[in-house]
């Protein structure tokens, strides 16, 4: 099976360099018309220029594709709306959104100023929400949409000095979990990718061999699959250095405690059983967990 994006319109944010550039080029190569978005700022989000996006557009058009440059700051909701409107004005539809734009302001939590916390949350979490809001109704009207959110192992597992980044990235998993439910009836599928790649954000902490192994182009096949017509829904896929895997959120079967034992001491004594994952449950909606615990309560009351 060959994945194609003919007649599809895609927006890729943070596409002037690194991962976003690789994603934009691949979608265009496979037939998509691409909005190459890049604010053009430095790694910490300062500055701004459309030059990087224009260079990627030139690459795409030189190879026979269609693309347009856009310098919207994803943290600005109005600019995201304008970006979507520009795509609709030119091509009449929006089928794909890859939320890739990001910045880093790493510091230990004890030393992190509030402005560094807010800046990273605004770009990664709020920025992804802004862009998704901007395209959501167009996708609903077209009864088709593929949205990819970029999460990170820093959110899933944690990394020293990245509390702001990790919080934003795990927040995107939560955003996916709800959007995939709300978009299902309109054929909108929402997934996350957790990339490990050598980009401007990692170039000064990796050796030359590591940089070679972590070519951003090795992540892009997963991204292209996750926004394809036959993409799954509600999947978190890790991608990097030629390895691809998926994450599953599970909860232990747990344990029902009668009223007389609902105290910290009883939980401590039963913790091994409570946390036993051998017969873990997996759910796709929060209400499934609520049903589980209410069922337990009803059974034990009887």
C-alpha positions, 0 to 999 in steps of 0.5 A: 500500500502506498500512502498518498495525500493527493488533493489534501491540504495540510498545515505543518507548524514549526516547519522551517527546520528540523522535524517540521521541515521533514514532515512538510517535504514528505507530505508534499512529495506524496501529493499534499498542498502544504502550508509551511508555518514557521514563526522563525524565532530562536530556540527560546522563541525570541525573534521572528522571520518568515525566511525559513518557511519560504525556503521550505516552500521553495524546495517544495515548489522546485520539486513540482509541489504546491505550498505557501509560507506562513509566519503565524505565531501559534501562541496567538489565536488570531494569527492561527485563525488567519493562517487557516483562513489563508489556506481555505481561501487558496485551496478551499479545504484543510484536511491535515494539521501537524502541530510541531512548533515548539520552543525550549526554556530549560531550567530546574523547577527551583530556578524557573521564572514564571515567564519561562513556564508560561512561554513554553506552555503557550507555544506547545499546549496552547499553540496546539489548541489554537491551531486545532481550534482554527481548523476544527470547524473546516474539518467538521464541515468537510467530514474529514480531518487528521490531526497530529499533536507532538508529545515527548518522552519528557512528558511521558517519562520526565527529564530534569530541567523540563518541567514546563516542557514535560507538562505541556507535552503530557497535556497534549496527550490529554487533549488528544484523548478528548478530541478523538472522541469529539471528532469521531462522528465527523471522521476526524482522527487525532493522534500523538507522535513522540519524536526523538530527533536531532534538531536545533533544540538538541544539537548542543547536547548530542555527539556526532554519532548520535546526531546522525542516528537521530536524523529527523527524517527517520521520525517523519514516516510515523508522522505521515502514517498518523495523518494518512487516510487509514490512520488509527485514532487515539494513538501515541507513537514513539519514533526515532533512530529507526525504532517505532513503538506505541504507548498504552495507558492502563490502570490496575484492576485495583481493590475495593475497600469497605467503609471501615477500611477506607483509611491511609493505613489500609491503603498502605497495607494493601498497596501491593494488591492495589498496584498489581498490573497483571490484569490491568484495564484499558479504557477509551473514555473517563466514564468507563473508569467511573462505571468500573468503580460504581459497579464495584460499589454496587456489587459490594453493597449487595 
